[in-house]
Amino acid sequence: MFSPTATYWLATAFVLGIPVAVLAKLVINARNSNYTPGQFFVLTYGFLTARILWRALPPDPLPVATNAGAVIVCNHRGPFDPMFVQLGADRMGRWLVAREYCEHPAMAWFFRICRSIPVGRGGIDTAATKIAIRHAAQGGLVGMFPEGRLNMTESLLLPGRPGAALVALKAHVPVIPCYIAGQPRAKSILGTLILPAHARVSIGQAIDLSKYFGRENEREVLNELTLRFLKEIATLAGQPDFEPRLAGRRWKPDGD
């Protein structure tokens, strides 16, 4: 029998016209997982927002076994991109988030609940990388944006950085590419929360990196894999001919 909290959300779903079976699956996943009460609340709120306001359909499940680790790579055009990918997960992933957001007085609580990993924008943040490697190696999901920042340009993808390849190789886990289209985009987080959208999430097949294990210190390997991740994301976007690029140490988008 569902708990009073679960019953409440199922009743809410009925009133709002959301298929009860869909929300029930989320409740069952939460009851059978390691979600904390705070994480369950955040995920349920995110689910309702994504389904009602942003009309996002639940994507296919992430192709990773329960309790197996993986690194998720995704394009990045909106502040709530992790929420969309999370719709296809059976547990809470730990996403690398810019440190200034994790330390912002109005948002720090949210990122603490989600166990986000604060990361510096410039180069590879050694402390954040070690946390991500340890979590993935212990069977957790780690979410990363190879572009390293929000893409506010007209290009499909910004040049990529090698962080995701480094984490996956050191943790000995596969990489799962994802692409989000139609996510809400506004100049502020608050604006995004009230902006209607029509989001869609495409999840690709897991990329087996086992033949590269032990070669995480080779720059050529990291670059090769980073380009491959971006290419897989572009293919999910329906643009297989897109030619990805690598970001140099000092690269910044025009206007920065």
C-alpha positions as CSV (number, residue, x, y, z in Angstrom):
1,M,0.0,0.0,0.0
2,F,1.3,3.5,-0.8
3,S,2.3,5.8,2.0
4,P,0.2,9.0,2.6
5,T,2.7,11.0,0.7
6,A,2.5,8.7,-2.3
7,T,-1.3,8.7,-2.2
8,Y,-1.3,12.5,-2.1
9,W,0.8,12.8,-5.3
10,L,-1.3,10.2,-7.0
11,A,-4.4,12.2,-6.2
12,T,-2.7,15.3,-7.4
13,A,-1.9,13.6,-10.7
14,F,-5.5,12.6,-11.1
15,V,-6.8,16.2,-10.5
16,L,-4.2,17.6,-12.9
17,G,-5.1,15.0,-15.6
18,I,-1.7,13.3,-15.6
19,P,-1.9,9.5,-16.3
20,V,-1.9,7.9,-12.8
21,A,0.1,4.9,-14.1
22,V,2.9,7.2,-15.2
23,L,3.2,8.9,-11.9
24,A,2.7,5.6,-10.0
25,K,5.9,4.3,-11.8
26,L,7.8,7.3,-10.4
27,V,6.5,6.6,-6.9
28,I,7.3,2.9,-7.1
29,N,10.8,3.8,-8.3
30,A,11.3,6.2,-5.4
31,R,10.1,3.6,-2.9
32,N,12.5,1.0,-4.3
33,S,15.5,3.3,-4.5
34,N,17.8,5.3,-2.3
35,Y,16.0,8.6,-2.8
36,T,15.9,10.8,0.2
37,P,12.6,12.5,1.1
38,G,14.0,15.7,-0.3
39,Q,15.1,14.1,-3.5
40,F,11.7,12.5,-3.9
41,F,10.0,15.9,-3.5
42,V,12.4,17.5,-6.0
43,L,12.0,14.7,-8.6
44,T,8.2,14.7,-8.2
45,Y,8.0,18.5,-8.6
46,G,10.4,18.3,-11.6
47,F,8.3,15.5,-13.1
48,L,5.1,17.5,-12.8
49,T,6.7,20.6,-14.2
50,A,8.3,18.8,-17.1
51,R,5.0,17.0,-18.0
52,I,2.6,19.9,-17.6
53,L,4.5,23.1,-18.4
54,W,7.1,21.7,-20.7
55,R,5.1,18.8,-22.2
56,A,8.1,16.5,-22.0
57,L,7.4,12.8,-22.5
58,P,9.3,10.3,-20.3
59,P,12.2,9.1,-22.4
60,D,13.4,5.5,-22.8
61,P,15.2,4.3,-19.7
62,L,18.9,4.9,-19.4
63,P,20.7,1.8,-20.8
64,V,22.5,1.0,-17.6
65,A,22.0,-1.9,-15.1
66,T,20.7,-1.1,-11.6
67,N,23.6,-0.3,-9.3
68,A,26.0,0.0,-12.3
69,G,28.0,3.2,-12.8
70,A,27.9,5.3,-15.9
71,V,28.7,8.8,-17.1
72,I,25.9,10.7,-18.9
73,V,26.8,13.3,-21.5
74,C,24.3,15.8,-22.9
75,N,23.9,19.0,-24.8
76,H,23.3,22.0,-22.6
77,R,20.8,24.8,-23.5
78,G,18.8,25.2,-20.4
79,P,19.4,25.3,-16.6
80,F,17.0,22.4,-16.0
81,D,18.5,20.0,-18.5
82,P,19.4,17.4,-15.8
83,M,15.7,17.2,-14.9
84,F,14.8,16.0,-18.3
85,V,17.4,13.3,-18.4
86,Q,16.5,12.3,-14.9
87,L,13.0,11.3,-16.2
88,G,14.7,8.2,-17.8
89,A,16.7,7.3,-14.7
90,D,15.9,4.8,-11.9
91,R,18.0,6.8,-9.3
92,M,19.3,10.2,-8.6
93,G,22.4,11.1,-10.8
94,R,25.0,13.5,-9.5
95,W,25.5,16.3,-12.0
96,L,28.5,18.6,-12.2
97,V,27.2,22.2,-11.7
98,A,29.0,25.5,-11.9
99,R,30.2,26.4,-8.4
100,E,28.6,29.8,-8.3
101,Y,25.1,28.2,-8.6
102,C,25.9,25.6,-5.9
103,E,26.9,28.5,-3.6
104,H,24.2,30.9,-4.4
105,P,22.1,31.7,-1.3
106,A,18.8,31.2,-3.1
107,M,19.7,27.9,-4.8
108,A,22.3,26.2,-2.6
109,W,19.6,24.1,-0.8
110,F,18.4,22.7,-4.1
111,F,21.8,21.6,-5.2
112,R,22.6,20.1,-1.8
113,I,19.4,17.9,-2.0
114,C,20.4,16.8,-5.5
115,R,24.0,16.1,-4.3
116,S,25.3,18.1,-7.2
117,I,29.1,18.3,-7.6
118,P,30.3,21.9,-7.6
119,V,32.8,22.5,-10.4
120,G,34.9,25.5,-11.6
121,R,34.3,26.7,-15.1
122,G,37.9,27.0,-16.2
123,G,39.8,23.9,-17.1
124,I,39.6,20.6,-15.1
125,D,38.5,21.0,-11.5
126,T,40.6,18.3,-9.8
127,A,38.4,18.1,-6.6
128,A,35.2,17.8,-8.6
129,T,36.7,15.3,-10.9
130,K,37.8,13.0,-8.1
131,I,34.3,13.1,-6.6
132,A,32.8,12.2,-9.9
133,I,35.2,9.4,-10.5
134,R,34.6,7.9,-7.1
135,H,30.8,8.1,-7.4
136,A,30.8,6.4,-10.9
137,A,33.2,3.8,-9.8
138,Q,31.0,2.9,-6.9
139,G,28.0,2.3,-9.2
140,G,26.5,5.8,-9.4
141,L,25.4,7.9,-12.3
142,V,27.4,11.1,-13.1
143,G,26.0,13.7,-15.4
144,M,28.3,16.0,-17.4
145,F,28.0,18.6,-20.1
146,P,31.0,18.3,-22.5
147,E,30.4,21.8,-23.7
148,G,31.2,23.1,-20.2
149,R,28.6,25.9,-20.3
150,L,25.2,26.8,-21.6
151,N,25.1,27.0,-25.3
152,M,23.6,30.4,-26.2
153,T,24.7,30.3,-29.8
154,E,23.0,29.1,-33.0
155,S,25.5,26.2,-33.3
156,L,24.2,22.8,-32.4
157,L,27.0,22.2,-30.0
158,L,29.9,24.2,-28.5
159,P,33.4,22.8,-28.7
160,G,33.9,20.1,-26.2
161,R,36.1,19.5,-23.1
162,P,37.7,16.2,-22.0
163,G,36.3,16.0,-18.5
164,A,33.7,13.3,-19.2
165,A,36.2,11.1,-21.0
166,L,38.6,11.4,-18.1
167,V,36.0,10.5,-15.5
168,A,34.7,7.5,-17.5
169,L,38.1,6.1,-18.1
170,K,39.3,6.4,-14.6
171,A,36.0,5.0,-13.2
172,H,35.9,2.2,-15.8
173,V,32.3,2.9,-16.8
174,P,30.5,3.4,-20.1
175,V,29.2,6.7,-21.4
176,I,25.6,7.4,-22.2
177,P,24.9,10.2,-24.8
178,C,21.6,12.2,-24.6
179,Y,20.1,15.0,-26.5
180,I,17.4,17.4,-25.3
181,A,15.4,19.4,-27.8
182,G,12.8,22.2,-27.2
183,Q,13.8,22.8,-23.5
184,P,12.7,26.1,-22.0
185,R,15.2,28.9,-22.5
186,A,15.0,32.3,-20.8
187,K,17.5,34.9,-19.5
188,S,16.9,33.9,-15.9
189,I,16.1,30.7,-14.0
190,L,12.9,32.2,-12.8
191,G,11.9,33.0,-16.3
192,T,12.6,29.5,-17.4
193,L,10.3,28.2,-14.7
194,I,7.3,30.0,-16.1
195,L,8.1,29.6,-19.8
196,P,6.0,26.9,-21.7
197,A,8.0,24.6,-23.9
198,H,7.7,21.3,-25.8
199,A,10.8,19.3,-24.7
200,R,11.9,15.9,-26.0
201,V,14.7,13.8,-24.7
202,S,16.6,11.2,-26.9
203,I,18.8,8.7,-25.1
204,G,21.5,6.8,-27.0
205,Q,23.2,3.5,-26.5
206,A,25.9,3.1,-23.9
207,I,29.4,3.6,-25.3
208,D,31.8,0.9,-24.2
209,L,35.2,2.4,-23.4
210,S,36.9,-0.8,-22.1
211,K,39.5,-0.9,-24.8
212,Y,40.7,2.6,-23.7
213,F,40.9,1.8,-20.0
214,G,44.3,2.6,-18.6
215,R,44.9,5.3,-21.2
216,E,43.3,8.2,-19.4
217,N,46.6,10.1,-19.4
218,E,46.9,10.2,-23.2
219,R,45.7,13.5,-24.5
220,E,45.0,12.0,-27.9
221,V,42.6,9.4,-26.4
222,L,40.7,12.0,-24.4
223,N,40.3,14.2,-27.5
224,E,39.2,11.3,-29.6
225,L,36.6,10.2,-27.1
226,T,35.3,13.8,-26.5
227,L,34.7,14.2,-30.3
228,R,33.0,10.9,-30.3
229,F,30.6,11.9,-27.5
230,L,29.7,15.1,-29.3
231,K,29.2,13.2,-32.5
232,E,26.8,10.8,-30.8
233,I,24.9,13.7,-29.3
234,A,24.6,15.4,-32.8
235,T,23.4,12.1,-34.3
236,L,20.7,11.9,-31.7
237,A,19.8,15.5,-32.7
238,G,19.3,14.3,-36.3
239,Q,22.5,15.9,-37.5
240,P,25.0,13.0,-38.1
241,D,27.1,15.2,-40.4
242,F,27.8,17.8,-37.7
243,E,31.6,18.2,-37.2
244,P,32.4,18.7,-33.5
245,R,35.3,20.7,-32.3
246,L,37.5,20.7,-29.2
247,A,37.7,23.7,-26.9
248,G,41.3,25.0,-26.3
249,R,42.4,26.0,-22.8
250,R,41.5,29.6,-23.4
251,W,38.5,29.2,-25.7
252,K,35.4,31.2,-25.0
253,P,32.2,31.8,-27.0
254,D,32.0,35.0,-28.9
255,G,30.9,37.8,-26.7
256,D,32.4,36.4,-23.5
